[in-house]
Amino acid sequence: MNNELIYLIKGLILGISVAAPIGPIGIICINRTMNKGYLSGVISGLGIATADLIYGVIAGLGLTIISNLLLEYKLWLQAFGVISLAYFGVKILVKKAADVNGTFSEKRDLLKDYFTTFILTITNPVTILLFVAVFAGLGLANSENSKLAIFMMVSGIFVGSGIWWLFLSGLIVKLKSRISRKLLRRIDVISGLVILGFAVVLMVNLIREMILLFE
């Protein structure tokens, strides 16, 4: 097995590992799958995967100017992310009971689904530190002789993340057929509260960082 294929496999594993932990954006994807259908969930997941791909490219190619700029404006980006999460949490909570039914909504707005999760993910530039650490550990970061290996690695990250969302969205669609309308509404409420909880935690951390910055 050649080195490039090994890096592709490593990227696949990393992509799945990054996507698998269910955070607030993942909960949004799951909620969309349950309410809008399989395709909406997958497209939302691909928005996350695209943001991870971009951060992987920046870290792998050693684009320090871009990464430093993102980290410099980290607080502003995180503030935008917190506000967006709070918005989605409230939107899910105030959904009318009539909107929760046993069939999927015909109105998908797939482009909107894609870009909202992409923006929510890309506004967390701390993610780039993970990829910097991985590429540095593999001896790939900022290496002129490893461009193909980096390409295979970041491609694997995107494909691995995409595979995870294909699998998870399919699983949710199958499970939904066994869930009552009343339980669906409860799941919506729990999802909204969890997303709002994440927003509050992130807001507290953001305020703490701002206080430390101006001390």
WOHURA-V137500 format. One record per run of one state. SS is the DSSP state (H for helix, E for strand, - for the rest). FROM is the first residue (numbers start at 1). TO is the last residue. Records with the same first field share a line. If there is no record, write none. Layout:
# WOHURA-V137500
SS=FROM-TO / FROM-TO
This chain:
# WOHURA-V137500
-=1-2 / 21-23 / 37-37 / 61-63 / 73-73 / 94-96 / 100-109 / 123-126 / 138-146 / 177-180 / 215-215
H=3-20 / 24-36 / 38-60 / 64-72 / 74-93 / 97-99 / 110-122 / 127-137 / 147-176 / 181-214
